[in-house]
Amino acid sequence: MLGLDEIIKELKDKTKFSRKQIYERIKKKHEELSGLVSMEGAGHLVARDLGVNLVFTNKRELEHKRYSSRNEAHQP
């Protein structure tokens, strides 16, 4: 799962909003849900509201990590 900083970075890269604006939206969503979800969960909800698919981003990151660890294992 993506951490809060990664979620904010992805949203900043894929929207017109600043880092501060995105954080404020996530914080507001977290408060609206009375803390029933984590800040990361609220970030995913904000991403969905903005039409950004973070699941794809997370899969891409996992594939990169797997590829990197396989290459490191084969190096002398």
C-alpha positions in Angstrom: 0.0 0.0 0.0 1.2 3.5 -0.8 2.1 5.7 2.1 0.6 9.2 2.6 3.6 11.0 1.1 3.4 8.7 -2.0 -0.3 9.3 -2.3 0.2 13.1 -2.1 3.0 13.0 -4.6 0.9 11.0 -7.1 -2.0 13.3 -6.7 0.2 16.4 -7.1 1.7 14.9 -10.3 -1.7 14.0 -11.8 -3.8 17.0 -10.8 -3.6 20.7 -10.7 -3.6 20.9 -6.9 -0.6 21.8 -4.7 0.8 19.5 -2.1 -0.9 21.7 0.6 -4.3 21.6 -1.1 -4.1 17.8 -1.5 -3.1 17.4 2.2 -6.0 19.6 3.3 -8.5 17.6 1.2 -7.2 14.3 2.7 -7.4 15.8 6.2 -10.9 17.0 5.6 -12.0 13.6 4.3 -10.4 11.9 7.3 -12.3 14.2 9.7 -15.6 13.7 7.8 -15.3 10.0 8.4 -14.6 10.6 12.1 -11.2 8.8 11.8 -12.8 5.5 10.7 -10.2 5.3 8.0 -6.5 6.1 8.1 -5.0 9.1 6.5 -3.8 6.8 3.7 -7.4 5.5 3.3 -8.7 9.0 3.1 -6.0 9.7 0.5 -7.3 6.9 -1.6 -10.9 8.2 -1.3 -9.7 11.7 -2.3 -7.9 10.2 -5.3 -11.1 8.4 -6.3 -13.0 11.6 -6.0 -10.4 13.3 -8.3 -10.5 10.4 -10.8 -7.0 9.3 -10.1 -6.3 5.5 -10.0 -3.8 4.8 -7.3 -4.2 1.0 -7.6 -2.4 1.1 -10.9 0.3 3.2 -9.4 0.7 0.7 -6.5 0.9 -2.2 -8.9 3.5 -0.4 -11.0 5.6 0.3 -7.8 5.3 -3.4 -6.7 6.5 -4.6 -10.1 9.4 -2.3 -10.0 10.4 -3.5 -6.5 10.2 -7.2 -7.6 12.3 -6.5 -10.7 14.9 -4.6 -8.7 15.2 -7.3 -6.0 15.5 -10.1 -8.7 18.3 -8.2 -10.4 20.1 -7.6 -7.1 19.9 -11.3 -6.3 21.6 -12.2 -9.5 24.5 -9.7 -9.1 27.9 -11.1 -8.0 
